[in-house]
Amino acid sequence: MAAPQHGEAPLLVRPSKTFASILAQSPSSSSSGIGHLSTYKGEPSLVISRQDMLQIAAPYSNALVGRFAFGRPSMEIIHKFIVSLGLKGECPIGLLDSKHILLRPSVEEDYTRLWCRKSWYIGKFHMSLSKWTIDFKPGAESSIAPVWVNFPGLPLPFFEKQFLLKLGNLLGRPLKVDEATAALKRPSVARILLEVDILNSPRSRIWIGDDQWGFWQKIEYEEYPLYCVFCSSIGHVESTCHQKHPELRPVRRARPSVPSQGRQVFQPKGGPAVDESPPVVDSGVVAAPRVQVRESSNPTADFSITVIPSSSSNPVRGNPTQTTVHAQDPVLPDSYRGVLRIHRMISQY
């Protein structure tokens, strides 16, 4: 490098920066100091506590997982459906796997609206919602669920939203105050929607007051969900789980086989006698019944054929159809050829 001339400011030489040095000089976030590199049982590891994991997962506290058990529409159709709901904020969606999507509503009210319903239909596809947690695994439902909680006989001063939220925080995460409760339209009971872990036993009362004065406030839950820790599903407990106890599955009794009721009756007009006999049904082929005839002097006759379909070929039973066949040859002469012709007409019918 050339030396600076007389009267010129000296040139500053800037050392080359590495990627690590650039990161070190970048603004630090709240999670930059969480976790450190190490090894675990001889393998590389990132050492981080569960409490730290919960801290860095805080931005995803309103994330929901949509599950499609039987087929999934395209992501474009799902996006159009979310837009059609008219949410107040944005709701980015992402694909987790072939059966699960991730929804991240940015507004608390939208999050409550989506999750409180829990079940949506996008066209013909059913989507069930559950809360995303750091323990999320495909095929396992979260034990966090929205539950409506009632406080019967709550004193009127506690109907203020700030006190209702404090009561809700004792039991879970408050999501919504019932409109009738907020407007004091039903002062006999206060009702709020909470986000609770249904693995925990529901509390039946809480204490309001201090050491000198107070009372026990009763708590009522509306349809507190059951959770099975064996199959990680909401709706039942381990003792009634069909996966753990296959013998509890309801036995489906096979329907008794109904013999074919199909038969054909042939009645020539003013001609031969007919021996009614049920047909033989095999793979949809109906064989002709035995026909006893006498030679007729009329060279041409009309046959009235009544066909009663079998249950295997027609779902509507007992609905006979009738057709008339015009025979141009002598009616059933004493030859085997006539019998074969009638058999062929029956098979074609």
C-alpha positions in Angstrom: 0.0 0.0 0.0 1.4 3.4 -0.9 2.3 5.8 1.9 0.1 8.8 2.4 1.4 12.0 0.9 2.3 15.0 3.0 -0.9 16.8 4.3 -3.2 13.7 3.6 -5.0 11.9 6.3 -3.7 8.4 7.0 -5.6 5.5 5.5 -7.4 3.3 8.0 -6.8 -0.4 7.4 -9.9 -2.4 8.1 -9.3 -6.1 9.0 -11.3 -8.7 7.2 -14.3 -9.9 9.2 -15.4 -13.4 9.6 -19.1 -14.6 9.7 -18.8 -15.3 13.4 -17.5 -11.8 14.1 -20.4 -10.2 12.2 -22.9 -12.3 14.2 -21.1 -11.2 17.4 -21.5 -7.6 16.6 -25.2 -7.9 15.5 -27.9 -6.7 18.0 -28.5 -9.4 20.6 -32.0 -10.8 21.0 -33.6 -12.1 24.2 -32.7 -15.6 23.2 -29.2 -15.1 21.9 -27.6 -16.3 25.2 -29.8 -19.4 25.5 -28.1 -22.8 25.0 -24.5 -23.8 24.5 -22.7 -26.4 22.4 -21.6 -29.6 24.0 -21.8 -33.4 23.6 -24.2 -35.9 24.9 -23.2 -39.6 25.1 -20.5 -38.9 22.5 -22.8 -37.1 20.1 -22.9 -33.4 19.4 -25.6 -31.6 21.4 -27.2 -28.2 22.1 -27.7 -27.9 25.8 -30.9 -26.1 26.6 -33.3 -26.4 29.5 -37.0 -26.8 29.1 -37.7 -23.5 30.7 -35.4 -21.8 28.1 -37.2 -23.8 25.3 -40.5 -22.4 26.5 -39.1 -18.9 26.5 -37.9 -19.1 22.8 -41.3 -20.7 21.9 -43.3 -17.7 23.3 -43.7 -16.1 19.8 -45.6 -19.2 18.8 -48.0 -19.3 21.7 -51.0 -18.7 19.4 -49.9 -21.3 16.8 -52.5 -24.0 15.9 -52.1 -27.4 14.1 -54.7 -28.4 11.6 -55.1 -32.1 11.1 -56.7 -33.8 8.0 -57.5 -37.4 8.8 -58.9 -38.3 5.4 -57.3 -36.4 2.6 -56.1 -32.8 2.4 -56.9 -30.0 0.0 -54.2 -28.1 -1.7 -52.5 -25.3 0.2 -54.0 -22.8 -2.2 -57.5 -23.9 -1.4 -56.7 -23.7 2.4 -55.3 -20.2 2.0 -58.5 -19.1 0.2 -60.6 -20.6 2.9 -58.7 -18.7 5.6 -59.1 -15.5 3.7 -62.8 -16.1 3.3 -63.2 -16.2 7.1 -62.6 -12.5 7.3 -60.1 -12.6 10.1 -59.0 -9.3 11.7 -55.3 -10.0 11.2 -53.0 -12.1 9.1 -52.9 -15.8 9.5 -49.9 -17.4 7.8 -50.1 -21.1 7.0 -47.4 -23.7 6.5 -47.2 -27.4 5.7 -46.0 -29.6 8.5 -46.5 -33.0 6.7 -49.0 -34.6 4.4 -51.8 -34.5 7.1 -50.9 -31.5 9.2 -50.7 -27.7 8.6 -49.5 -24.9 10.9 -51.7 -21.8 11.4 -50.3 -18.7 13.0 -53.1 -16.1 13.6 -51.5 -12.8 14.6 -54.6 -11.4 16.5 -55.7 -13.0 19.8 -59.3 -12.7 18.8 -58.7 -14.7 15.6 -56.8 -17.3 17.5 -59.7 -17.7 20.0 -62.3 -17.9 17.2 -60.5 -20.6 15.3 -59.6 -22.8 18.2 -62.9 -22.4 20.1 -64.6 -24.1 17.2 -61.9 -26.8 16.8 -63.5 -28.4 13.8 -63.8 -26.9 10.3 -64.7 -28.2 6.9 -62.8 -27.0 3.9 -64.9 -28.3 1.1 -65.4 -32.0 1.7 -62.2 -32.2 3.9 -62.5 -32.2 7.7 -59.9 -30.3 9.6 -59.6 -30.6 13.4 -57.5 -28.0 15.3 -55.2 -28.5 18.3 -52.7 -26.2 20.0 -49.1 -26.3 18.9 -46.6 -27.0 21.7 -42.9 -27.7 21.9 -43.9 -31.4 22.4 -45.8 -31.6 19.1 -45.6 -34.9 17.2 -47.6 -35.9 14.2 -50.4 -38.2 15.2 -50.4 -37.1 18.8 -53.0 -34.6 20.0 -52.0 -31.9 22.5 -53.5 -32.1 26.0 -54.1 -28.3 25.9 -57.7 -27.6 25.2 -60.2 -24.7 25.4 -62.8 -25.1 28.2 -65.6 -22.9 29.3 -65.6 -22.3 33.0 -68.5 -21.1 35.2 -68.4 -19.3 38.5 -71.9 -19.6 39.9 -73.0 -17.0 42.5 -69.9 -14.8 42.0 -70.4 -11.5 43.7 -71.2 -8.7 41.2 -67.9 -6.6 41.8 -65.9 -9.6 40.5 -67.7 -9.4 37.1 -65.2 -6.7 36.1 -63.0 -8.1 33.3 -59.8 -7.5 35.3 -61.0 -9.7 38.1 -62.4 -12.4 35.8 -59.0 -12.6 34.1 -57.3 -12.9 37.5 -59.6 -15.7 38.4 -59.0 -17.4 35.1 -55.2 -17.2 35.6 -55.6 -19.4 38.6 -56.9 -22.2 36.4 -55.3 -21.6 33.0 -54.9 -19.1 30.3 -57.9 -16.8 29.9 -59.0 -16.5 26.3 -62.4 -14.9 26.3 -65.1 -13.5 28.6 -68.7 -14.4 27.7 -70.6 -11.5 26.2 -73.5 -12.1 28.6 -71.1 -12.0 31.5 -69.4 -8.8 30.3 -72.8 -7.1 29.9 -74.2 -8.4 33.2 -77.2 -10.0 31.3 -76.9 -13.1 33.5 -75.5 -12.0 36.8 -76.2 -15.4 38.4 -73.1 -16.9 36.9 -69.8 -15.6 35.4 -68.5 -17.5 32.3 -65.1 -17.3 30.7 -63.1 -19.4 28.2 -59.8 -20.8 29.4 -56.9 -22.7 27.9 -56.2 -25.5 30.3 -54.1 -28.7 30.4 -56.6 -31.4 30.7 -54.0 -33.8 32.0 -54.4 -31.9 35.3 -57.4 -32.7 37.5 -60.0 -29.9 37.4 -60.3 -27.8 40.5 -63.7 -27.6 42.1 -63.2 -24.3 44.1 -60.9 -21.4 44.7 -60.5 -19.1 47.8 -61.4 -15.4 47.5 -60.4 -13.3 50.4 -57.6 -13.2 53.0 -56.9 -14.7 56.4 -59.6 -12.7 58.1 -62.4 -12.7 55.5 -63.3 -14.7 52.4 -65.3 -17.4 50.9 -64.9 -20.5 48.7 -66.0 -19.9 45.1 -67.4 -22.9 43.3 -66.1 -23.8 39.9 -68.1 -25.6 37.2 -66.6 -26.9 33.9 -68.6 -27.3 30.7 -67.7 -30.6 29.1 -64.2 -31.1 30.5 -62.5 -33.2 27.9 -61.0 -36.6 28.6 -57.4 -37.4 27.5 -55.7 -40.8 26.9 -52.0 -40.8 27.7 -51.6 -44.1 25.9 -52.6 -43.0 22.4 -52.4 -39.3 23.0 -55.9 -38.6 21.9 -58.8 -36.4 23.3 -62.1 -38.1 23.9 -61.4 -41.1 26.2 -59.1 -42.3 29.0 -56.6 -45.0 29.1 -58.9 -47.5 30.7 -61.3 -47.4 27.7 -58.7 -47.0 25.0 -59.3 -49.4 22.1 -55.7 -49.4 21.1 -54.6 -50.6 24.5 -57.6 -52.8 25.1 -58.6 -54.2 21.7 -61.2 -56.5 23.4 -63.2 -53.4 24.2 -63.9 -52.7 20.5 -67.6 -53.3 19.6 -68.1 -56.5 17.8 -69.7 -56.0 14.4 -72.1 -58.8 13.7 -72.2 -60.0 10.1 -75.5 -59.7 8.5 -77.1 -63.1 7.7 -76.9 -63.9 4.0 -80.2 -63.7 2.3 -80.9 -66.3 -0.4 -81.6 -64.9 -3.8 -85.3 -64.1 -4.2 -85.1 -63.7 -7.9 -87.5 -65.8 -10.0 -89.1 -65.6 -13.4 -92.6 -66.5 -14.3 -93.6 -67.2 -17.9 -97.3 -67.2 -18.9 -98.0 -67.6 -22.6 -101.3 -66.0 -23.6 -103.8 -68.7 -24.3 -101.2 -71.3 -24.9 -99.0 -73.7 -23.0 -98.9 -74.4 -19.3 -96.0 -73.2 -17.2 -94.1 -74.8 -14.4 -93.0 -72.0 -12.1 -89.5 -72.7 -10.8 -87.0 -70.3 -9.1 -84.0 -69.5 -11.2 -80.4 -70.4 -10.4 -78.3 -67.3 -9.9 -74.6 -67.6 -10.3 -72.3 -64.6 -11.0 -75.3 -62.6 -12.4 -76.4 -65.3 -14.9 -80.0 -66.4 -14.5 -80.8 -69.8 -15.9 -84.1 -70.6 -17.4 -86.7 -72.5 -15.4 -88.3 -75.7 -16.6 -91.1 -75.1 -19.0 -93.8 -77.7 -19.9 -95.7 -76.8 -23.1 -98.1 -78.4 -25.4 -98.1 -78.0 -29.1 -100.2 -75.1 -30.3 -102.0 -74.6 -33.5 -101.2 -70.9 -33.4 -97.9 -70.4 -35.3 -97.3 -67.0 -33.7 -98.0 -66.1 -30.1 -97.1 -63.3 -27.7 -95.3 -64.3 -24.5 -95.9 -62.1 -21.4 -92.7 -62.4 -19.3 -92.8 -61.1 -15.7 -89.3 -60.7 -14.2 -88.9 -60.3 -10.5 -85.3 -59.2 -10.0 -83.0 -60.7 -7.4 -81.6 -58.7 -4.5 -78.1 -59.1 -5.9 -79.0 -57.4 -9.2 -81.6 -54.8 -8.0 -81.5 -53.0 -4.7 -85.3 -52.5 -4.8 -87.0 -55.8 -4.0 -90.4 -56.8 -5.0 -90.6 -54.5 -8.0 -91.4 -56.8 -10.9 -91.1 -55.7 -14.5 -93.2 -57.1 -17.4 -92.3 -57.3 -21.1 -93.9 -58.9 -24.1 -91.9 -61.0 -26.5 -93.3 -61.5 -30.0 -92.4 -64.9 -31.3 -92.4 -65.2 -35.1 -91.7 -68.9 -35.2 -94.1 -71.6 -34.0 -94.5 -71.4 -30.3 -92.4 -74.1 -28.6 -92.8 -77.0 -31.1 -91.8 -80.4 -30.1 -88.1 -79.7 -30.7 -85.3 -78.8 -28.5 -84.5 -75.8 -30.6 -87.5 -73.9 -29.3 -86.4 -74.5 -25.7 -82.9 -73.2 -26.5 -84.4 -70.1 -28.1 -86.4 -69.2 -25.0 -83.3 -69.8 -22.8 -81.3 -67.4 -25.0 -83.9 -64.7 -24.7 -84.0 -65.0 -21.0 -80.2 -64.8 -20.7 -80.1 -61.7 -22.9 -82.8 -60.0 -20.8 
